[in-house]
Amino acid sequence: MIELISDYIHATEFDASDKRKTKKFQIISNSSGAVLGWVGWYGAWRQYVFNPCNDTLFNHGCLDSISDFLVQLNEMQRANREKK
């Protein structure tokens, strides 16, 4: 699954064949195709987090877009948990 986060970056879901309970995504530059980091579940905080790759730079617009993506994922996770 590919999800457009902004005009400059998108998220690609990792292979779901490992039977994870939560999703994991690579954050990728639309212009270069470079992997900028990943988003995954951090159990200790019970939420999705962004882990940037070394030597990557982000302006506030990209960070806002990634933050919005995290909020969306965390809201979906909470909604799924409440259904059970």
Secondary structure, DSSP 8 states (H G I E B T S, - for coil): -EEE-SSSEEEEE--GGG--SS--EEEEETTT--EEEEEEEETTTTEEEEEE-TT----HHHHHHHHHHHHHHHHHHHHHHHH-
